[in-house]
Amino acid sequence: MTSSDMVRELCEKMNISLAELCRRIGQTPQNFNKKLKRGTVSFDEMMEIAEAVGAGYEQAFILPDGSKINIGGKQE
């Protein structure tokens, strides 16, 4: 699943339009749609999107022992 797919599914499940999401994160729909098409939505933007809709977002490697390595090299 691409980041674009994830954002669109999130909007659907949260029952908000993509335009409303853009308003909440302070971006124009035109600019954000370009990012979605190019697949250039950053991790920080994904975190901002999650915060704007009251959801969590996690991107990490999960090792066999259950530990995680998150973006930025943080290990849990």
N, C-alpha and C positions, 0 to 999 in steps of 0.2 A: 504494500500500500504506500503510495507516495504521500508527501506532506500535503499536496493539494487535495488528494482524496480524503485525508484525515480531517482537514479543515472543513471541507464540504459536508462530511458525515457529522462532524461536531455541530455545525450550524443546523443540520436537519434534526439531530437528536435534541438540541437545545431549543429548537423551534424559533430560531432567529434567522434573518436573512444575512447574506454575505455583506450587504451594504451596512446593516446594523452592526455587524462585527467590526467592520472597518471603522465605523464611527467610534465605537468603544475603544479601539486601539489607536485612534488618531491618524489613520491613513485614508487616503482617497480610495474609493473602489477601483478606479482605473489603475492606479499604481499597484495596489495589492493584487488585482487580477493578473497583471503582468508578472509579478513575482510567482504567483501560483502556476501560471503557464510555463515559466522558465524553471520552476522547481527551486527557486532561490530564497525560500522563506527560511530565515536563520533560526537557530535554536533559541536565541533570545526572543525573537518574535513569537515563536511557538509558546514560550513561557508567558509572554505578555497576553497572548490569546487565551491561554488557560486561565490566567488571573482575571481577565475581563469577563469570562463566563462562569467563574467560580468552580473551575475544574482543576485537576492536577495534570501535570505533564511530566513524563519521565523518559529519558533517553539514556540507556546504559548497556554495558556488557554485563551479563549475569553469568558468573562462573559456576562450575559444577558444585562448589561448596555453598552456593547461595549468596556469596558476596557479589557486590556490584562495583563496576568501574564506570563512573558517570563522566559526562562531558567535562573537560577541564582536568581530568585525571583524578577526581575525587573518588576515593574508595570507601565503601560502606561495609 
